[in-house]
Amino acid sequence: MKLVVAISGASGAPYAARLLDFLDGPGRDAGIEPHLVFTRFGKLCWKDEVGTDPARYGFPTYGPADMTAPFASGSARFDAMIVMPCSAGQLGRIAHGLSADLVGRAADVMLKERRRLVLVLRESPYSLVHVRNMQHVIEAGGVVMPASPSFYSQPADLGELLDTVVARTLDQIGVHNELTRRWAGRA
């Protein structure tokens, strides 16, 4: 699977770090080929909230204005894209097809090619503008999911809490994972 991972300028970079950790381990074993793009503010949030150098993963990484990236064209045949975290501004640009940067262009490619696009929105509360932008993306074939962790798995630490969102995100693109305990109902 060829996967675009975009990290935009919303608080929530630790979610993206946990996703990249998975892609660097079990994801590599499963044949997932991640390509990264950070928005300008996504890079700043990563620095403030994670603090590590994302180059350590060794994934191909592209700048926010690099429209020569392979996934800027549908002919490159990327399978899916995750924007994690997705800012409300990035959501709005994607919802209206504004390819102002590489993230917007790649999302536009995913929608026009009918491939999986998952936006992990990190915003609260929602305004009516946000809700309408979510509606546009969903109607165009994308998935919008909030960065809302679950607690029924009784996460022991912040990493396990982040994994509840990362696991659901991977589920949306069809990637098997055992990052968190699954709901099995009550006995």
Order of alpha helices (4+ residues) and beta strands (2+ residues): beta-alpha-alpha-beta-alpha-beta-beta-alpha-alpha-beta-alpha-beta-alpha
